[in-house]
Amino acid sequence: MRDPSWRGVKQMLVLAQYGPAGMVAGGVESDALCAEVLALAKHGAPVSVACTHIGDRALAAPGALVLVVQASVTQQPHGAVFAVTARPDYQGGLEPAGIRFGAAPRLAAWREGPAGAAARAVALDAALNDILPWRRPPGGRAPGLTEE
């Protein structure tokens, strides 16, 4: 894998939480979010990718990287917004320390139906591109942060 911080990863488990901000939520909505993430994340993955849930023993398995995805719908002055972020949780790679940062939060206008699903997919896709090495373009730097 191109990203050395993922060295030793044998499987990726998606742990999704969809619900009100600040609450640990599960159930049908979180399962549906996990299914959406799984459909995007497994494409081109060099390791197995599966959904999981809190309490699953596989979360502590050697070589298991847990992709934590959190999403909620929040009311903003101009309408409802779908907000999502994702981060890998893995002890390994180049040094025995956890990965500290994940994807930048992504937003999409909240809509029901196919248009809403497409907007959510764009936000989820962008978050996954930030953190999954097999989806990341080689090189690249954040624009505007340095004068180099």
DAZIJO-V852292 format. One record per backbone hydrogen bond with DSSP energy under -1.0 kcal/mol. NH is the residue of the N-H (numbers start at 0). CO is the residue of the C=O. Records with the same first field share a line. If there is no record, write none. Layout:
NH = CO  CO
//
This chain:
5 = 2
6 = 3
8 = 5
9 = 62
10 = 62
11 = 47
12 = 64
13 = 49
14 = 66
16 = 68
18 = 70
22 = 19
30 = 26
31 = 27
32 = 28
33 = 29
34 = 30
35 = 31
36 = 32
37 = 33
38 = 34
39 = 35
40 = 36
41 = 37
44 = 41
49 = 11
51 = 13
55 = 52
58 = 55
59 = 56
60 = 57
63 = 60
64 = 10
65 = 88
66 = 12
67 = 86
68 = 14
69 = 84
70 = 16
71 = 82
73 = 80
75 = 78
78 = 75
80 = 73
81 = 107
82 = 71
83 = 105
84 = 69
86 = 67
88 = 65
92 = 6
96 = 94
102 = 85
105 = 83
107 = 81
109 = 79
116 = 112
117 = 113
118 = 114
119 = 115
120 = 116
121 = 117
122 = 118
123 = 119
124 = 120
125 = 121
126 = 122
127 = 123
128 = 124
129 = 125
130 = 126
131 = 127
134 = 131
//
